[in-house]
Amino acid sequence: MELTTANAAAARAELIASIKEHAITYGDFVLKSGAKSTWFIDTKRAICRPPILFHTAQLALAVVLEEVTAIGGLTMGADPIAFAAAAIAQSEGRRLSAFSVRKEIKEYGQGGRIAGNLSSRDRVCVVEDTPSRGTSLQAAIEAVEATGATVVQALAVVDRGGSAASVVAPIPFVALVSAPDLGLPYEGGL
């Protein structure tokens, strides 16, 4: 199904509703940064539901720059979106490779930090599900650039902290949903 403006609005509304219903938990949490928060988003609990994954990948593809030839990021945060987006892109006649950045270098087999299809010629969109400060995006950017590929865009499903764009600058950053879209405050600097 082609993503029209009306379809995109409906898909985004479904994504937001799914995140609100399945992914937000309230309580006392310590985030990856060490900061404390009264809410936590486990985006994968919302987007890994088949219709939502499909819609989220479509929404991502709608904003991924035309020059992008590969999509991926740190495993697990990027994996659902990167692989689903690459599959849908293929069905639409667009060639888009997908990859994961391992958290640690693999010391056996062929080794390395990248799993999947990434070459030094690729122009890359780095993805993360829910960045707070953008440090996972930055780590993925560094790993991708170490292969010789060029990162031309960074994408988040949910921008939790509002500071990811400044961390990855000058690379253009886009988020499908922001914390305020979910009725939550940005917790920048986390």
N, CA, C and O atoms as a DFTB+ gen file, in Angstrom:
760 C
 N C O
     1  1       0.849      -1.183       0.000
     2  2       0.000       0.000       0.000
     3  2       0.888       1.237       0.000
     4  3       1.761       1.382       0.856
     5  1       0.666       2.118      -0.951
     6  2       1.411       3.362      -1.040
     7  2       1.031       4.262       0.126
     8  3      -0.135       4.338       0.512
     9  1       2.027       4.944       0.683
    10  2       1.785       5.809       1.827
    11  2       1.438       7.213       1.337
    12  3       2.322       7.997       0.992
    13  1       0.143       7.520       1.310
    14  2      -0.322       8.848       0.931
    15  2      -0.300       9.737       2.167
    16  3      -0.045       9.258       3.272
    17  1      -0.559      11.006       1.990
    18  2      -0.597      11.921       3.132
    19  2      -1.641      11.477       4.148
    20  3      -1.384      11.499       5.352
    21  1      -2.814      11.075       3.672
    22  2      -3.869      10.610       4.583
    23  2      -3.453       9.321       5.274
    24  3      -3.667       9.154       6.474
    25  1      -2.851       8.401       4.503
    26  2      -2.385       7.151       5.102
    27  2      -1.297       7.406       6.142
    28  3      -1.264       6.764       7.192
    29  1      -0.408       8.349       5.836
    30  2       0.681       8.670       6.761
    31  2       0.135       9.217       8.074
    32  3       0.614       8.850       9.147
    33  1      -0.850      10.079       7.998
    34  2      -1.456      10.631       9.221
    35  2      -2.103       9.526      10.037
    36  3      -1.971       9.498      11.260
    37  1      -2.804       8.615       9.369
    38  2      -3.442       7.499      10.070
    39  2      -2.394       6.558      10.658
    40  3      -2.549       6.094      11.788
    41  1      -1.335       6.271       9.910
    42  2      -0.275       5.385      10.401
    43  2       0.417       5.995      11.609
    44  3       0.710       5.295      12.578
    45  1       0.680       7.293      11.558
    46  2       1.328       7.972      12.689
    47  2       0.408       7.965      13.903
    48  3       0.873       7.758      15.023
    49  1      -0.877       8.187      13.703
    50  2      -1.834       8.146      14.819
    51  2      -1.865       6.752      15.446
    52  3      -1.929       6.627      16.669
    53  1      -1.819       5.703      14.619
    54  2      -1.791       4.334      15.142
    55  2      -0.499       4.066      15.902
    56  3      -0.516       3.411      16.945
    57  1       0.615       4.564      15.391
    58  2       1.895       4.411      16.080
    59  2       1.836       5.072      17.455
    60  3       2.225       4.467      18.454
    61  1       1.356       6.297      17.506
    62  2       1.251       7.021      18.783
    63  2       0.327       6.279      19.742
    64  3       0.658       6.121      20.917
    65  1      -0.813       5.826      19.264
    66  2      -1.754       5.097      20.120
    67  2      -1.131       3.811      20.646
    68  3      -1.316       3.467      21.813
    69  1      -0.398       3.099      19.802
    70  2       0.243       1.850      20.226
    71  2       1.325       2.113      21.266
    72  3       1.444       1.371      22.241
    73  1       2.108       3.159      21.066
    74  2       3.143       3.498      22.051
    75  2       2.492       3.835      23.389
    76  3       2.936       3.362      24.436
    77  1       1.448       4.646      23.356
    78  2       0.763       5.009      24.601
    79  2       0.188       3.786      25.306
    80  3       0.259       3.683      26.530
    81  1      -0.381       2.860      24.537
    82  2      -1.018       1.688      25.132
    83  2      -0.030       0.621      25.594
    84  3      -0.224       0.005      26.642
    85  1       1.029       0.402      24.816
    86  2       1.882      -0.754      25.062
    87  2       3.295      -0.451      25.543
    88  3       3.954      -1.340      26.083
    89  1       3.777       0.761      25.368
    90  2       5.204       0.991      25.571
    91  2       5.571       1.917      26.721
    92  3       6.718       1.906      27.167
    93  1       4.638       2.715      27.213
    94  2       4.965       3.670      28.269
    95  2       4.625       3.077      29.625
    96  3       3.527       2.569      29.849
    97  1       5.598       3.157      30.521
    98  2       5.412       2.697      31.893
    99  2       5.764       3.858      32.817
   100  3       6.715       4.599      32.566
   101  1       4.996       4.006      33.874
   102  2       5.249       5.067      34.853
   103  2       5.782       4.452      36.142
   104  3       5.373       3.357      36.527
   105  1       6.687       5.151      36.801
   106  2       7.298       4.681      38.037
   107  2       8.606       5.412      38.240
   108  3       8.772       6.547      37.794
   109  1       9.527       4.760      38.912
   110  2      10.854       5.327      39.132
   111  2      11.860       4.501      38.343
   112  3      12.018       3.304      38.587
   113  1      12.542       5.147      37.392
   114  2      13.453       4.447      36.502
   115  2      14.808       5.132      36.477
   116  3      14.909       6.352      36.607
   117  1      15.845       4.327      36.308
   118  2      17.177       4.830      36.036
   119  2      17.437       4.539      34.556
   120  3      17.364       3.392      34.116
   121  1      17.738       5.588      33.802
   122  2      17.952       5.462      32.363
   123  2      19.401       5.080      32.059
   124  3      20.256       5.106      32.945
   125  1      19.663       4.731      30.823
   126  2      21.009       4.354      30.383
   127  2      22.034       5.408      30.777
   128  3      23.172       5.080      31.114
   129  1      21.634       6.663      30.735
   130  2      22.529       7.769      31.075
   131  2      22.832       7.852      32.563
   132  3      23.748       8.562      32.978
   133  1      22.055       7.118      33.372
   134  2      22.192       7.211      34.822
   135  2      21.194       8.179      35.436
   136  3      21.019       8.211      36.654
   137  1      20.537       8.971      34.590
   138  2      19.531       9.926      35.068
   139  2      18.291       9.174      35.529
   140  3      18.036       8.046      35.107
   141  1      17.530       9.817      36.400
   142  2      16.279       9.234      36.880
   143  2      15.103       9.848      36.129
   144  3      15.137      11.012      35.730
   145  1      14.064       9.038      35.948
   146  2      12.868       9.500      35.261
   147  2      11.656       8.827      35.884
   148  3      11.757       7.752      36.477
   149  1      10.510       9.479      35.739
   150  2       9.260       8.899      36.245
   151  2       8.497       8.160      35.156
   152  3       7.403       7.648      35.397
   153  1       9.073       8.103      33.953
   154  2       8.448       7.353      32.860
   155  2       9.516       6.724      31.984
   156  3      10.635       7.223      31.872
   157  1       9.136       5.612      31.365
   158  2      10.046       4.855      30.519
   159  2       9.282       4.403      29.284
   160  3       8.114       4.024      29.376
   161  1       9.936       4.442      28.133
   162  2       9.326       3.965      26.893
   163  2      10.126       2.778      26.373
   164  3      11.311       2.906      26.067
   165  1       9.479       1.634      26.276
   166  2      10.059       0.460      25.626
   167  2       9.396       0.375      24.251
   168  3       8.448      -0.384      24.051
   169  1       9.905       1.156      23.323
   170  2       9.284       1.322      22.011
   171  2       9.036      -0.008      21.302
   172  3       8.037      -0.164      20.600
   173  1       9.938      -0.957      21.485
   174  2       9.787      -2.241      20.797
   175  2       8.502      -2.963      21.197
   176  3       7.972      -3.743      20.405
   177  1       7.991      -2.725      22.397
   178  2       6.726      -3.349      22.814
   179  2       5.558      -2.858      21.959
   180  3       4.549      -3.550      21.825
   181  1       5.698      -1.677      21.389
   182  2       4.646      -1.129      20.518
   183  2       4.914      -1.444      19.055
   184  3       4.020      -1.890      18.336
   185  1       6.151      -1.210      18.612
   186  2       6.403      -1.304      17.170
   187  2       6.599      -2.725      16.669
   188  3       6.532      -2.953      15.461
   189  1       6.836      -3.676      17.538
   190  2       7.035      -5.056      17.070
   191  2       5.720      -5.804      16.894
   192  3       5.726      -7.016      16.677
   193  1       4.624      -5.121      16.981
   194  2       3.313      -5.676      16.647
   195  2       3.154      -5.514      15.142
   196  3       3.343      -4.412      14.628
   197  1       2.808      -6.593      14.409
   198  2       2.878      -6.562      12.938
   199  2       2.307      -5.333      12.244
   200  3       3.020      -4.737      11.436
   201  1       1.062      -4.910      12.503
   202  2       0.594      -3.751      11.738
   203  2       1.356      -2.476      12.095
   204  3       1.556      -1.616      11.237
   205  1       1.778      -2.348      13.344
   206  2       2.504      -1.146      13.767
   207  2       3.918      -1.153      13.192
   208  3       4.425      -0.108      12.784
   209  1       4.552      -2.308      13.155
   210  2       5.880      -2.400      12.549
   211  2       5.813      -1.995      11.083
   212  3       6.667      -1.250      10.602
   213  1       4.818      -2.476      10.385
   214  2       4.635      -2.128       8.976
   215  2       4.449      -0.612       8.824
   216  3       5.105       0.019       7.994
   217  1       3.561      -0.041       9.622
   218  2       3.309       1.407       9.534
   219  2       4.552       2.215       9.910
   220  3       4.864       3.215       9.264
   221  1       5.255       1.785      10.945
   222  2       6.442       2.511      11.388
   223  2       7.517       2.480      10.310
   224  3       8.171       3.489      10.047
   225  1       7.699       1.317       9.686
   226  2       8.685       1.218       8.609
   227  2       8.274       2.091       7.423
   228  3       9.124       2.727       6.801
   229  1       6.992       2.126       7.109
   230  2       6.513       3.003       6.024
   231  2       6.775       4.470       6.356
   232  3       7.238       5.230       5.506
   233  1       6.479       4.864       7.593
   234  2       6.717       6.244       8.004
   235  2       8.205       6.577       7.941
   236  3       8.580       7.675       7.527
   237  1       9.047       5.640       8.346
   238  2      10.494       5.860       8.279
   239  2      10.926       6.042       6.826
   240  3      11.671       6.969       6.507
   241  1      10.461       5.164       5.956
   242  2      10.832       5.271       4.540
   243  2      10.381       6.593       3.931
   244  3      11.047       7.130       3.045
   245  1       9.266       7.113       4.396
   246  2       8.761       8.379       3.858
   247  2       9.690       9.550       4.168
   248  3       9.677      10.552       3.453
   249  1      10.498       9.436       5.226
   250  2      11.390      10.539       5.593
   251  2      12.863      10.239       5.332
   252  3      13.700      11.138       5.415
   253  1      13.189       8.986       5.017
   254  2      14.577       8.645       4.704
   255  2      14.952       9.309       3.387
   256  3      14.232       9.196       2.395
   257  1      16.061       9.986       3.389
   258  2      16.521      10.706       2.214
   259  2      16.704       9.763       1.023
   260  3      17.107       8.613       1.196
   261  1      16.411      10.241      -0.168
   262  2      16.530       9.431      -1.383
   263  2      17.945       8.925      -1.607
   264  3      18.136       7.852      -2.180
   265  1      18.936       9.686      -1.163
   266  2      20.326       9.286      -1.380
   267  2      20.770       8.130      -0.488
   268  3      21.831       7.551      -0.720
   269  1      19.982       7.786       0.523
   270  2      20.335       6.720       1.460
   271  2      20.292       5.365       0.752
   272  3      19.328       5.035       0.061
   273  1      21.363       4.590       0.943
   274  2      21.455       3.256       0.347
   275  2      21.498       2.151       1.400
   276  3      21.394       0.972       1.060
   277  1      21.651       2.520       2.685
   278  2      21.681       1.528       3.762
   279  2      21.089       2.142       5.017
   280  3      21.215       3.342       5.262
   281  1      20.434       1.287       5.816
   282  2      19.785       1.745       7.041
   283  2      20.089       0.752       8.159
   284  3      20.039      -0.462       7.958
   285  1      20.403       1.281       9.336
   286  2      20.692       0.428      10.487
   287  2      21.176       1.252      11.650
   288  3      21.173       2.482      11.600
   289  1      21.592       0.570      12.701
   290  2      22.080       1.231      13.894
   291  2      22.403       0.195      14.940
   292  3      22.519      -0.993      14.641
   293  1      22.550       0.658      16.186
   294  2      22.894      -0.259      17.264
   295  2      21.804      -1.307      17.439
   296  3      20.615      -0.991      17.484
   297  1      22.236      -2.559      17.536
   298  2      21.291      -3.624      17.810
   299  2      20.803      -3.439      19.236
   300  3      21.620      -3.095      20.090
   301  1      19.734      -3.610      19.506
   302  2      18.402      -3.974      19.226
   303  2      17.537      -2.787      18.876
   304  3      16.491      -2.944      18.247
   305  1      17.960      -1.591      19.276
   306  2      17.113      -0.430      19.067
   307  2      16.783      -0.142      17.621
   308  3      15.686       0.324      17.314
   309  1      17.725      -0.415      16.722
   310  2      17.512      -0.104      15.311
   311  2      16.941      -1.261      14.507
   312  3      16.314      -1.045      13.470
   313  1      17.151      -2.481      14.973
   314  2      16.893      -3.657      14.139
   315  2      15.482      -3.764      13.561
   316  3      15.350      -3.952      12.352
   317  1      14.425      -3.655      14.362
   318  2      13.096      -3.833      13.752
   319  2      12.823      -2.856      12.622
   320  3      12.329      -3.252      11.567
   321  1      13.137      -1.596      12.829
   322  2      12.851      -0.576      11.829
   323  2      13.757      -0.730      10.614
   324  3      13.281      -0.654       9.481
   325  1      15.040      -0.942      10.825
   326  2      15.971      -1.051       9.705
   327  2      15.599      -2.211       8.788
   328  3      15.540      -2.041       7.570
   329  1      15.352      -3.372       9.353
   330  2      15.079      -4.542       8.526
   331  2      13.700      -4.473       7.875
   332  3      13.540      -4.865       6.719
   333  1      12.708      -3.979       8.605
   334  2      11.372      -3.834       8.010
   335  2      11.389      -2.770       6.911
   336  3      10.775      -2.958       5.861
   337  1      12.079      -1.669       7.143
   338  2      12.142      -0.608       6.125
   339  2      12.832      -1.108       4.859
   340  3      12.388      -0.803       3.752
   341  1      13.907      -1.869       5.008
   342  2      14.608      -2.396       3.837
   343  2      13.711      -3.351       3.046
   344  3      13.720      -3.332       1.815
   345  1      12.949      -4.173       3.739
   346  2      12.046      -5.112       3.054
   347  2      10.944      -4.370       2.309
   348  3      10.638      -4.694       1.162
   349  1      10.349      -3.374       2.960
   350  2       9.290      -2.613       2.294
   351  2       9.859      -1.810       1.128
   352  3       9.222      -1.698       0.081
   353  1      11.056      -1.252       1.304
   354  2      11.687      -0.502       0.212
   355  2      11.840      -1.392      -1.018
   356  3      11.580      -0.958      -2.140
   357  1      12.262      -2.630      -0.804
   358  2      12.427      -3.558      -1.929
   359  2      11.103      -3.766      -2.658
   360  3      11.058      -3.802      -3.888
   361  1      10.025      -3.903      -1.884
   362  2       8.713      -4.119      -2.512
   363  2       8.253      -2.896      -3.299
   364  3       7.374      -2.999      -4.155
   365  1       8.847      -1.736      -3.009
   366  2       8.506      -0.503      -3.710
   367  2       9.520      -0.157      -4.800
   368  3       9.467       0.922      -5.392
   369  1      10.448      -1.093      -5.058
   370  2      11.433      -0.873      -6.109
   371  2      12.635      -0.049      -5.698
   372  3      13.383       0.420      -6.557
   373  1      12.837       0.138      -4.400
   374  2      13.978       0.905      -3.908
   375  2      14.971      -0.050      -3.261
   376  3      14.591      -0.872      -2.426
   377  1      16.213       0.051      -3.632
   378  2      17.237      -0.813      -3.059
   379  2      17.787      -0.140      -1.795
   380  3      18.354       0.951      -1.854
   381  1      17.609      -0.804      -0.669
   382  2      18.051      -0.274       0.612
   383  2      18.577      -1.442       1.431
   384  3      17.817      -2.336       1.801
   385  1      19.858      -1.438       1.711
   386  2      20.467      -2.493       2.514
   387  2      20.196      -2.238       3.993
   388  3      19.930      -1.108       4.402
   389  1      20.266      -3.309       4.792
   390  2      20.062      -3.184       6.238
   391  2      21.235      -3.821       6.973
   392  3      21.851      -4.771       6.491
   393  1      21.526      -3.278       8.144
   394  2      22.637      -3.784       8.947
   395  2      22.376      -3.490      10.421
   396  3      21.506      -2.693      10.770
   397  1      23.151      -4.155      11.276
   398  2      23.137      -3.895      12.720
   399  2      24.560      -3.574      13.153
   400  3      25.524      -4.101      12.597
   401  1      24.680      -2.714      14.138
   402  2      25.968      -2.438      14.766
   403  2      25.963      -3.188      16.095
   404  3      25.140      -2.922      16.971
   405  1      26.890      -4.120      16.226
   406  2      27.002      -4.863      17.491
   407  2      27.486      -3.932      18.591
   408  3      28.202      -2.965      18.331
   409  1      27.092      -4.230      19.811
   410  2      27.542      -3.430      20.953
   411  2      29.022      -3.662      21.227
   412  3      29.710      -2.787      21.754
   413  1      29.512      -4.862      20.861
   414  2      30.924      -5.188      21.040
   415  2      31.460      -5.797      19.754
   416  3      30.705      -6.375      18.971
   417  1      32.748      -5.669      19.540
   418  2      33.375      -6.265      18.363
   419  2      33.356      -7.782      18.515
   420  3      33.718      -8.316      19.563
   421  1      32.937      -8.454      17.477
   422  2      32.913      -9.914      17.450
   423  2      34.333     -10.395      17.173
   424  3      34.937     -10.013      16.170
   425  1      34.865     -11.231      18.058
   426  2      36.250     -11.673      17.960
   427  2      36.412     -12.977      17.186
   428  3      37.543     -13.414      16.970
   429  1      35.334     -13.604      16.765
   430  2      35.433     -14.884      16.063
   431  2      34.759     -14.770      14.704
   432  3      34.162     -13.742      14.386
   433  1      34.855     -15.834      13.899
   434  2      34.291     -15.773      12.547
   435  2      34.997     -14.695      11.747
   436  3      36.226     -14.618      11.749
   437  1      34.231     -13.870      11.069
   438  2      34.820     -12.769      10.310
   439  2      35.035     -11.543      11.173
   440  3      35.623     -10.556      10.732
   441  1      34.555     -11.611      12.410
   442  2      34.795     -10.528      13.348
   443  2      34.060      -9.256      12.983
   444  3      33.156      -9.250      12.148
   445  1      34.467      -8.193      13.621
   446  2      33.920      -6.890      13.315
   447  2      32.728      -6.490      14.158
   448  3      32.250      -7.240      15.008
   449  1      32.279      -5.312      13.898
   450  2      31.188      -4.724      14.664
   451  2      29.897      -4.628      13.875
   452  3      28.829      -4.438      14.458
   453  1      29.977      -4.756      12.554
   454  2      28.805      -4.621      11.696
   455  2      28.312      -6.002      11.277
   456  3      29.095      -6.844      10.838
   457  1      27.003      -6.225      11.416
   458  2      26.367      -7.449      10.927
   459  2      25.344      -7.020       9.892
   460  3      24.593      -6.069      10.110
   461  1      25.312      -7.709       8.782
   462  2      24.368      -7.356       7.724
   463  2      25.100      -6.810       6.522
   464  3      26.265      -7.134       6.291
   465  1      24.413      -5.979       5.756
   466  2      24.936      -5.526       4.478
   467  2      25.261      -4.037       4.531
   468  3      24.369      -3.193       4.443
   469  1      26.543      -3.723       4.676
   470  2      27.013      -2.336       4.685
   471  2      28.358      -2.300       3.983
   472  3      29.258      -3.075       4.308
   473  1      28.493      -1.388       3.010
   474  2      29.779      -1.243       2.319
   475  2      30.289       0.182       2.499
   476  3      29.556       1.083       2.906
   477  1      31.548       0.351       2.189
   478  2      32.162       1.678       2.320
   479  2      31.562       2.689       1.349
   480  3      31.732       3.895       1.534
   481  1      30.867       2.218       0.324
   482  2      30.237       3.119      -0.659
   483  2      28.857       3.597      -0.219
   484  3      28.291       4.503      -0.831
   485  1      28.314       2.996       0.835
   486  2      26.945       3.324       1.242
   487  2      26.816       4.711       1.842
   488  3      27.730       5.244       2.471
   489  1      25.630       5.272       1.613
   490  2      25.191       6.518       2.254
   491  2      24.096       6.080       3.213
   492  3      23.098       5.494       2.794
   493  1      24.275       6.360       4.487
   494  2      23.558       5.663       5.552
   495  2      22.607       6.554       6.336
   496  3      22.891       7.718       6.619
   497  1      21.457       5.956       6.678
   498  2      20.560       6.516       7.688
   499  2      20.726       5.650       8.934
   500  3      20.420       4.458       8.918
   501  1      21.211       6.259      10.010
   502  2      21.373       5.563      11.279
   503  2      20.077       5.717      12.068
   504  3      19.523       6.811      12.170
   505  1      19.603       4.600      12.626
   506  2      18.300       4.549      13.294
   507  2      18.457       4.175      14.762
   508  3      19.364       3.431      15.135
   509  1      17.560       4.702      15.584
   510  2      17.460       4.306      16.999
   511  2      15.981       4.351      17.367
   512  3      15.235       5.171      16.832
   513  1      15.557       3.485      18.265
   514  2      14.137       3.498      18.613
   515  2      13.771       4.665      19.510
   516  3      12.832       5.396      19.193
   517  1      14.476       4.871      20.621
   518  2      14.071       5.916      21.569
   519  2      15.284       6.603      22.186
   520  3      15.624       6.313      23.332
   521  1      15.941       7.495      21.471
   522  2      17.089       8.170      22.082
   523  2      16.657       9.194      23.126
   524  3      15.666       9.905      22.961
   525  1      17.433       9.244      24.204
   526  2      17.251      10.292      25.207
   527  2      18.243      11.412      24.931
   528  3      17.862      12.568      24.747
   529  1      19.520      11.050      24.906
   530  2      20.565      12.035      24.651
   531  2      21.172      11.911      23.269
   532  3      21.831      12.839      22.800
   533  1      20.963      10.779      22.604
   534  2      21.553      10.581      21.286
   535  2      22.880       9.847      21.319
   536  3      23.545       9.745      20.288
   537  1      23.287       9.329      22.479
   538  2      24.585       8.662      22.567
   539  2      24.621       7.352      21.775
   540  3      25.666       7.001      21.227
   541  1      23.504       6.623      21.704
   542  2      23.473       5.394      20.899
   543  2      23.560       5.734      19.417
   544  3      24.223       5.031      18.654
   545  1      22.897       6.804      19.010
   546  2      23.020       7.258      17.627
   547  2      24.467       7.627      17.316
   548  3      24.995       7.261      16.265
   549  1      25.101       8.345      18.223
   550  2      26.491       8.758      18.023
   551  2      27.415       7.543      17.949
   552  3      28.323       7.511      17.119
   553  1      27.195       6.544      18.805
   554  2      28.015       5.328      18.766
   555  2      27.836       4.603      17.439
   556  3      28.810       4.110      16.869
   557  1      26.612       4.532      16.945
   558  2      26.361       3.886      15.654
   559  2      27.014       4.674      14.522
   560  3      27.588       4.083      13.608
   561  1      26.931       5.985      14.577
   562  2      27.559       6.827      13.550
   563  2      29.062       6.560      13.505
   564  3      29.633       6.397      12.426
   565  1      29.693       6.516      14.658
   566  2      31.139       6.270      14.717
   567  2      31.489       4.905      14.138
   568  3      32.466       4.781      13.400
   569  1      30.696       3.867      14.467
   570  2      30.957       2.518      13.947
   571  2      30.772       2.466      12.441
   572  3      31.563       1.831      11.743
   573  1      29.740       3.122      11.931
   574  2      29.493       3.139      10.485
   575  2      30.604       3.895       9.771
   576  3      31.117       3.431       8.752
   577  1      30.976       5.048      10.295
   578  2      32.026       5.837       9.646
   579  2      33.365       5.112       9.661
   580  3      34.193       5.327       8.775
   581  1      33.592       4.246      10.666
   582  2      34.833       3.466      10.722
   583  2      34.933       2.481       9.560
   584  3      36.030       2.034       9.224
   585  1      33.803       2.137       8.945
   586  2      33.813       1.241       7.780
   587  2      34.090       2.000       6.486
   588  3      34.312       1.385       5.443
   589  1      34.081       3.320       6.544
   590  2      34.254       4.136       5.352
   591  2      32.947       4.614       4.753
   592  3      32.953       5.447       3.848
   593  1      31.811       4.096       5.247
   594  2      30.505       4.550       4.765
   595  2      30.249       5.966       5.279
   596  3      30.882       6.413       6.235
   597  1      29.320       6.658       4.637
   598  2      29.003       8.036       4.995
   599  2      27.603       8.109       5.596
   600  3      26.628       7.696       4.967
   601  1      27.510       8.630       6.805
   602  2      26.203       8.815       7.442
   603  2      25.641      10.153       6.982
   604  3      26.263      11.198       7.170
   605  1      24.446      10.108       6.373
   606  2      23.834      11.321       5.837
   607  2      22.545      11.688       6.562
   608  3      21.957      12.737       6.297
   609  1      22.098      10.814       7.492
   610  2      20.842      11.089       8.199
   611  2      20.789      10.227       9.460
   612  3      21.345       9.130       9.505
   613  1      20.109      10.749      10.482
   614  2      19.826       9.996      11.704
   615  2      18.327      10.061      11.942
   616  3      17.707      11.109      11.759
   617  1      17.742       8.933      12.354
   618  2      16.299       8.838      12.518
   619  2      15.976       8.158      13.836
   620  3      16.628       7.185      14.215
   621  1      14.971       8.667      14.533
   622  2      14.464       8.038      15.758
   623  2      12.988       7.745      15.576
   624  3      12.278       8.490      14.901
   625  1      12.527       6.662      16.178
   626  2      11.089       6.422      16.213
   627  2      10.478       7.415      17.179
   628  3       9.547       8.138      16.824
   629  1      11.002       7.457      18.418
   630  2      10.528       8.412      19.424
   631  2      11.719       9.208      19.936
   632  3      12.691       8.624      20.416
   633  1      11.659      10.519      19.843
   634  2      12.685      11.386      20.418
   635  2      12.274      11.682      21.855
   636  3      11.425      12.538      22.105
   637  1      12.881      10.969      22.792
   638  2      12.515      11.061      24.198
   639  2      13.056      12.320      24.865
   640  3      12.358      12.983      25.632
   641  1      14.325      12.640      24.555
   642  2      14.984      13.699      25.301
   643  2      15.053      15.048      24.639
   644  3      15.274      16.054      25.313
   645  1      14.867      15.099      23.329
   646  2      14.908      16.385      22.640
   647  2      16.301      16.898      22.369
   648  3      16.449      18.002      21.844
   649  1      17.336      16.134      22.710
   650  2      18.696      16.624      22.485
   651  2      19.473      15.811      21.461
   652  3      20.631      16.128      21.187
   653  1      18.876      14.777      20.889
   654  2      19.585      13.924      19.921
   655  2      20.045      14.728      18.708
   656  3      21.142      14.503      18.198
   657  1      19.226      15.655      18.248
   658  2      19.580      16.433      17.055
   659  2      20.880      17.196      17.257
   660  3      21.699      17.265      16.341
   661  1      21.084      17.768      18.437
   662  2      22.310      18.523      18.667
   663  2      23.517      17.596      18.825
   664  3      24.637      17.989      18.498
   665  1      23.309      16.381      19.317
   666  2      24.407      15.435      19.496
   667  2      24.921      14.932      18.147
   668  3      26.128      14.774      17.965
   669  1      24.016      14.680      17.205
   670  2      24.433      14.135      15.910
   671  2      24.733      15.217      14.873
   672  3      25.211      14.903      13.783
   673  1      24.462      16.480      15.192
   674  2      24.714      17.579      14.248
   675  2      26.171      17.546      13.807
   676  3      27.059      17.257      14.608
   677  1      26.413      17.836      12.555
   678  2      25.576      18.448      11.537
   679  2      24.752      17.444      10.718
   680  3      24.118      17.829       9.736
   681  1      24.754      16.179      11.104
   682  2      23.951      15.188      10.388
   683  2      22.477      15.501      10.625
   684  3      22.071      15.673      11.775
   685  1      21.669      15.578       9.577
   686  2      20.235      15.853       9.761
   687  2      19.562      14.761      10.592
   688  3      19.812      13.572      10.392
   689  1      18.722      15.172      11.511
   690  2      18.016      14.265      12.420
   691  2      16.516      14.446      12.241
   692  3      16.029      15.570      12.121
   693  1      15.784      13.330      12.223
   694  2      14.333      13.377      12.149
   695  2      13.775      12.327      13.105
   696  3      14.324      11.233      13.235
   697  1      12.675      12.676      13.771
   698  2      11.979      11.728      14.650
   699  2      10.555      11.554      14.138
   700  3       9.914      12.516      13.715
   701  1      10.071      10.325      14.181
   702  2       8.693      10.064      13.766
   703  2       7.707      10.591      14.798
   704  3       6.617      11.045      14.449
   705  1       8.093      10.528      16.071
   706  2       7.244      10.948      17.187
   707  2       8.149      11.586      18.240
   708  3       9.295      11.169      18.413
   709  1       7.642      12.585      18.935
   710  2       8.393      13.192      20.038
   711  2       7.699      12.873      21.355
   712  3       6.529      12.493      21.378
   713  1       8.430      13.031      22.445
   714  2       7.822      12.838      23.764
   715  2       6.579      13.716      23.924
   716  3       5.561      13.218      24.404
   717  1       6.612      15.004      23.544
   718  2       5.404      15.820      23.652
   719  2       4.217      15.282      22.837
   720  3       3.065      15.465      23.231
   721  1       4.494      14.618      21.700
   722  2       3.404      13.998      20.932
   723  2       2.682      12.937      21.763
   724  3       1.512      12.635      21.528
   725  1       3.396      12.380      22.734
   726  2       2.834      11.330      23.586
   727  2       2.277      11.900      24.895
   728  3       1.847      11.155      25.776
   729  1       2.293      13.220      25.005
   730  2       1.802      13.863      26.225
   731  2       2.844      13.864      27.342
   732  3       2.502      14.030      28.513
   733  1       4.113      13.677      26.981
   734  2       5.204      13.609      27.966
   735  2       6.160      14.770      27.720
   736  3       6.277      15.252      26.593
   737  1       6.845      15.219      28.773
   738  2       7.813      16.305      28.574
   739  2       9.124      15.775      28.015
   740  3       9.508      14.637      28.284
   741  1       9.807      16.608      27.235
   742  2      11.180      16.281      26.895
   743  2      11.964      16.277      28.187
   744  3      11.756      17.115      29.064
   745  1      12.860      15.331      28.291
   746  2      13.747      15.312      29.442
   747  2      15.163      15.437      28.913
   748  3      15.980      14.527      29.050
   749  1      15.437      16.584      28.305
   750  2      16.725      16.840      27.684
   751  2      17.863      16.777      28.686
   752  3      17.688      17.037      29.876
   753  1      19.025      16.425      28.175
   754  2      20.217      16.359      29.001
   755  2      20.287      15.114      29.854
   756  3      21.136      15.027      30.741
   757  1      19.420      14.148      29.613
   758  2      19.425      12.923      30.423
   759  2      20.680      12.129      30.217
   760  3      20.847      11.070      30.823
